[in-house]
Amino acid sequence: MKINNIKHILLVILTITSLTSCNNDDDGLRTNEPDFSGTFAQADQMGRPAVNTVFVSSNSKDTFNVTTPSEQGAMFQSMFQTNLEALSPAYANAGDKNALGQDAATFTGLLATDVLGVSTTGTTTFFDGTNVLTGRTLSDDVISVELLLIFGGEDGSENPGLTDDNVDANDKPFLTSFPYLASPW
């Protein structure tokens, strides 16, 4: 009995000591701010989904990913055009154009500068039939638009099996207020 009492007393003393040793002094400690110390390297550049993945040749990925967007067009447009013409039968003939009325050189010149523009005064959309690359909303079907522009030809009807990813909606509805993303599972 005496040993059990001693054990209980020691346990109470240890508990009290550990609780009174703690303090709430976290001045100077900001655990909610990111740590930017160290060396960082950009690993991937993807202003427009899938553009880098599809049009940049594998041996040029690292260079593309660290190139300033304002320099990308001059450095990579010809590679993009070569890859587009090899990939898409919609650009098989000289003068072939996409649904935007762009030939291969014009289209790849646009794509090679891999940034997502944003309209601050008009409609914000990836493509709605009228507005093109003026930003994007969460519900924009970006991959289907890109497939249409790559494979669809002048009126979007060429290569119908290649112009749609057949994913027509998000798996859960987007919210109507901030943060707008669908609720987590």
KAFENBEL-V953095 format. One record per pair of residues at least 6 apart in sequence whose C-alpha atoms are under 8 Angstrom apart, sorted by the first residue. I is the first residue (numbers start at 1). J is the second residue. If there is no record, write none. Layout:
[[I J] [I J]]
//
This chain:
[[42 65] [42 66] [43 62] [43 65] [43 66] [44 62] [44 65] [44 66] [45 52] [45 64] [45 65] [45 66] [45 114] [46 52] [46 114] [46 115] [47 114] [47 115] [47 116] [48 114] [48 115] [48 116] [49 142] [49 143] [50 143] [51 111] [51 114] [52 61] [52 114] [55 79] [55 80] [55 83] [55 84] [56 64] [56 76] [56 79] [56 80] [57 79] [57 83] [64 72] [64 76] [69 113] [69 114] [69 115] [70 113] [71 113] [72 112] [72 113] [72 114] [73 109] [73 110] [73 111] [73 112] [73 113] [76 112] [77 105] [77 108] [77 109] [77 111] [77 112] [78 105] [78 108] [80 108] [80 111] [80 112] [81 104] [81 105] [81 108] [84 91] [84 104] [84 108] [84 150] [85 91] [85 92] [85 104] [88 150] [88 151] [89 151] [89 159] [90 96] [90 97] [90 98] [90 150] [90 151] [90 152] [90 153] [90 158] [90 159] [91 97] [91 103] [91 104] [91 153] [95 103] [96 103] [96 104] [96 153] [96 154] [97 103] [97 104] [97 153] [97 154] [98 149] [98 150] [98 151] [98 152] [98 153] [98 154] [98 155] [98 156] [99 148] [99 149] [99 152] [99 153] [99 154] [99 155] [99 156] [100 149] [100 154] [101 154] [116 133] [116 134] [116 135] [117 133] [117 134] [117 135] [118 124] [118 133] [118 134] [118 135] [118 136] [119 134] [119 135] [123 131] [123 134] [124 131] [124 134] [124 135] [124 136] [124 137] [125 131] [125 132] [125 133] [125 134] [125 135] [125 136] [125 137] [125 140] [126 132] [126 133] [126 134] [126 135] [126 136] [126 137] [126 140] [126 141] [126 142] [126 145] [127 133] [127 134] [127 140] [127 142] [127 145] [138 174] [138 181] [139 169] [139 170] [139 174] [141 167] [141 168] [141 169] [143 164] [143 165] [144 163] [144 164] [144 165] [144 166] [145 163] [145 164] [147 162] [147 163] [147 164] [147 165] [148 156] [148 162] [148 163] [148 164] [149 156] [149 163] [150 163] [151 158] [151 159] [151 162] [151 163] [152 158] [152 159] [152 160] [152 162] [152 163] [156 163] [172 182] [172 183] [173 182] [174 180] [174 181] [174 182] [174 183] [175 181] [175 182] [175 183]]
//
